[in-house]
Amino acid sequence: MYAVAGASGQLGRLALGELIGRVGADKVVALARDPAKLADAGVAVRVADYDRPETLVPALAGVERLLLISGNAVGARVAQHKAVIDAAREAGVKLIAYTSILHADSSTIGLAEEHRQTEALLRESGLAFVLLRNGWYNENYTGALAPSVAHGAIIGAAGTGRIASATRADYAAAAAVALVSAQGGEVYELAGDAAFTMADFAAEVAQVAGKPVAYVDMPKADYAAALEGVGLPGFIAQMVSDSSFESSKDQLFDDSHTLSRLIGRPTTPIAETIAAALA
């Protein structure tokens, strides 16, 4: 029996579909804080709230392999993940596949710290585990292109750093493959086949939109202030600007092609995601 924790999220739903396609719906359990969000999933759905540890052991009954999708509550994730890992051990789960961050052991991106701590918890748990060290999603860059096209500018603090992103669907496919096939101990550094700079990205947006769009690089603090100026909460603005600035040091670059080898096909080019977003 396989389970996906965080199955109602954007990555979780995709991974759930990939897993069903590989092993069949009767061997998959979806775990979510709100089961109603998965009423159409076509599999058994159980309540599993990272913040309510009492829900976790019952949710994992009979599960042998668990895909633990990292929570989105930055600052609370280590405690949440520990609750799931502890429950998995108590419930008799044999293997956990965890969605970490690219090059977690050396990454200078602020978000990496909670992933490093979670990886340490997995090592200490005694359970077999697989690390899915995901790079950034293409969709991180294409979710709000309309204002950028309207203003003719994409702002950031990424300098000329290389970004090897891939789609959520690419990472979801890798998660399903790893959950089914891994023996334990694997560490997958997952990123897109082709890298781009933000200037490259802006040029592609301009070509697809048929309008001039330039990349405007800013100091980290100025970028954070600009994000706050358009309504982002301060801590989120700081987090986004930090990730952008650290990407200037190639922290989101990897050319191992591990992701495409794992899923058996090329990763989705950023140009394709841009075209879909602007269609």
C-alpha positions in Angstrom: 0.0 0.0 0.0 1.2 3.5 -1.0 0.2 6.8 0.5 0.7 10.4 -0.5 0.8 12.9 2.3 -0.2 16.4 1.3 -2.2 14.9 -1.6 -4.6 17.9 -2.0 -1.8 20.3 -2.9 -0.7 21.1 -6.4 2.2 18.7 -6.4 0.3 16.2 -4.3 -2.6 15.9 -6.8 -0.2 15.3 -9.7 1.9 12.8 -7.8 -1.3 11.0 -6.8 -2.4 10.7 -10.4 1.1 9.4 -11.4 1.1 6.8 -8.6 -2.4 5.6 -9.5 -1.2 5.1 -13.1 1.7 3.0 -11.9 0.2 0.8 -9.2 -3.6 1.1 -9.5 -6.1 3.0 -7.4 -6.7 0.1 -5.0 -3.1 0.3 -3.8 -3.0 4.1 -3.1 -4.3 6.1 -0.1 -4.5 9.9 -0.3 -3.8 11.8 3.0 -5.0 15.3 3.4 -6.0 17.8 6.1 -9.4 18.2 4.3 -10.6 15.0 2.6 -13.4 16.9 0.9 -10.8 18.5 -1.4 -10.1 15.0 -2.8 -13.7 13.8 -3.2 -12.9 13.3 -6.9 -9.6 11.5 -6.4 -10.8 8.0 -7.1 -8.9 6.5 -4.1 -9.4 6.0 -0.4 -8.9 9.3 1.4 -7.9 9.7 5.0 -7.6 12.6 7.4 -3.9 13.5 8.0 -3.1 16.9 9.5 0.5 17.7 10.0 -0.5 19.9 12.9 -2.6 17.2 14.6 -0.3 14.3 15.3 -3.2 12.2 16.6 -4.5 11.9 13.1 -1.3 10.6 11.6 -0.9 7.0 13.0 -4.5 6.0 12.0 -4.0 7.6 8.6 -0.9 5.5 8.0 -2.4 2.1 9.0 -1.4 -0.5 6.5 0.8 1.8 4.5 4.2 0.5 3.5 5.6 3.3 1.3 4.8 7.0 2.0 5.4 10.1 -0.1 5.9 12.9 2.4 5.4 16.2 0.5 6.9 19.0 2.5 4.5 21.3 4.2 4.0 24.9 3.1 4.0 26.5 6.6 7.5 27.9 6.5 8.9 28.1 10.1 6.7 25.2 11.3 7.8 22.5 8.9 10.4 20.7 10.9 7.9 20.0 13.7 5.2 19.0 11.2 7.6 16.6 9.4 8.8 15.1 12.6 5.2 14.3 13.6 4.7 12.5 10.3 8.1 10.6 10.6 7.3 9.6 14.1 3.8 8.4 13.2 5.3 6.5 10.2 7.7 4.6 12.4 4.8 3.8 14.9 2.5 2.7 12.1 5.1 0.3 10.5 5.8 2.3 7.3 8.7 0.7 5.6 10.0 3.6 3.4 9.5 7.4 3.2 10.2 9.5 0.0 10.6 13.1 1.0 10.4 16.2 -1.2 13.4 18.2 -0.2 15.3 21.1 -2.0 18.0 20.9 -4.7 21.4 20.3 -3.1 19.9 20.6 0.4 23.2 19.7 2.1 25.0 22.7 0.6 22.3 25.2 -0.5 22.6 28.7 0.7 18.9 29.4 0.1 17.2 30.2 3.3 14.4 27.7 2.7 16.9 24.9 2.7 17.5 24.9 6.4 14.1 23.2 7.3 14.8 20.6 4.6 18.2 19.9 6.0 16.7 19.4 9.5 14.0 17.1 8.1 16.7 15.1 6.2 18.5 14.7 9.6 15.3 13.5 11.2 14.9 10.9 8.5 18.5 9.7 9.0 17.8 9.4 12.8 14.5 7.6 12.4 15.8 4.2 11.5 13.4 4.1 8.5 14.4 3.5 4.9 14.1 6.8 3.0 14.6 8.5 -0.3 15.4 12.1 -0.8 13.8 13.9 -3.7 15.7 17.1 -3.8 13.6 19.2 -6.1 14.7 22.3 -7.9 12.3 25.1 -8.6 9.1 24.7 -10.6 8.7 26.4 -14.0 5.3 27.6 -12.6 7.1 29.6 -10.0 8.1 32.0 -12.8 4.9 31.9 -14.9 2.2 32.2 -12.3 1.8 36.0 -12.7 3.2 37.0 -16.1 0.3 39.3 -17.2 1.4 42.3 -15.1 5.0 41.8 -16.2 4.0 41.8 -19.9 1.8 44.9 -19.2 4.7 46.8 -17.6 7.3 45.4 -19.9 9.5 44.4 -17.1 10.3 41.3 -14.9 12.1 42.2 -11.7 14.3 40.1 -9.5 17.7 39.7 -7.8 18.9 36.7 -9.7 21.7 38.4 -11.6 23.0 36.0 -14.3 22.5 32.9 -12.2 21.5 29.8 -14.1 18.1 28.2 -13.2 17.4 24.6 -14.1 13.7 24.4 -13.4 11.1 21.8 -14.4 7.3 21.6 -14.1 5.4 20.3 -11.2 4.3 17.4 -13.4 7.9 16.5 -14.0 8.7 16.4 -10.3 5.4 14.5 -9.6 6.4 11.8 -12.1 9.8 11.4 -10.4 8.2 11.1 -7.0 5.9 8.3 -8.2 8.8 6.4 -9.8 11.0 6.8 -6.8 8.3 5.7 -4.3 7.6 2.5 -6.3 11.2 1.6 -7.2 13.6 2.9 -4.6 15.3 0.6 -2.2 16.2 3.3 0.3 19.2 5.5 0.6 18.8 7.1 -2.8 19.4 10.9 -3.0 18.1 12.4 -6.2 19.2 15.9 -7.2 16.3 16.8 -9.5 16.3 19.7 -12.0 15.4 20.6 -15.5 17.5 19.5 -18.5 18.1 23.1 -19.7 19.0 26.1 -17.7 18.1 29.8 -18.3 19.0 33.1 -16.8 16.2 35.6 -15.9 17.3 37.7 -18.9 16.7 34.6 -21.1 13.4 34.1 -19.4 12.3 37.7 -20.1 13.4 37.4 -23.7 11.3 34.3 -24.2 8.3 36.0 -22.6 8.7 39.0 -24.9 8.9 36.7 -27.9 5.7 34.8 -27.0 3.8 37.9 -25.9 4.9 39.9 -29.0 5.8 42.9 -26.7 9.0 44.2 -25.3 9.8 42.7 -21.9 13.1 43.1 -20.1 14.6 41.7 -17.0 15.5 44.3 -14.4 18.0 43.1 -11.8 17.8 44.7 -8.4 19.6 44.5 -5.1 18.1 41.9 -2.7 16.7 44.5 -0.3 15.2 46.6 -3.1 13.5 43.6 -4.6 12.0 42.7 -1.2 10.7 46.2 -0.9 9.2 46.1 -4.3 7.4 42.8 -3.5 6.0 44.3 -0.3 4.9 47.3 -2.4 2.7 45.1 -4.5 1.1 43.6 -1.5 3.2 40.6 -0.4 3.5 40.1 3.4 7.0 41.1 4.6 8.2 37.6 5.5 7.1 36.2 2.1 8.8 39.1 0.3 12.0 38.4 2.2 11.8 34.7 1.4 11.2 35.3 -2.3 14.0 37.9 -2.5 16.4 35.6 -0.7 15.7 32.7 -3.1 16.1 35.0 -6.1 19.4 36.5 -4.8 20.8 33.1 -3.9 19.9 31.8 -7.4 22.4 34.4 -8.7 25.0 32.0 -7.3 23.7 29.1 -9.3 22.0 27.6 -6.3 19.1 26.5 -8.6 21.4 25.0 -11.2 22.1 21.3 -11.7 23.2 19.6 -15.0 23.1 16.0 -13.9 19.9 15.2 -15.8 18.9 13.0 -13.0 15.2 14.0 -13.3 14.9 13.2 -17.0 16.6 9.8 -16.5 14.3 9.0 -13.6 11.1 9.8 -15.5 12.3 8.4 -18.8 11.7 11.5 -20.9 13.0 15.1 -21.2 11.9 17.6 -18.7 9.5 20.3 -19.8 11.3 23.4 -21.3 10.5 26.8 -19.7 9.5 28.1 -23.1 6.6 25.6 -23.2 5.4 26.6 -19.8 5.6 30.3 -20.8 3.6 29.7 -23.9 0.9 27.8 -22.0 0.8 30.6 -19.4 0.3 33.3 -22.0 -2.0 31.4 -24.2 
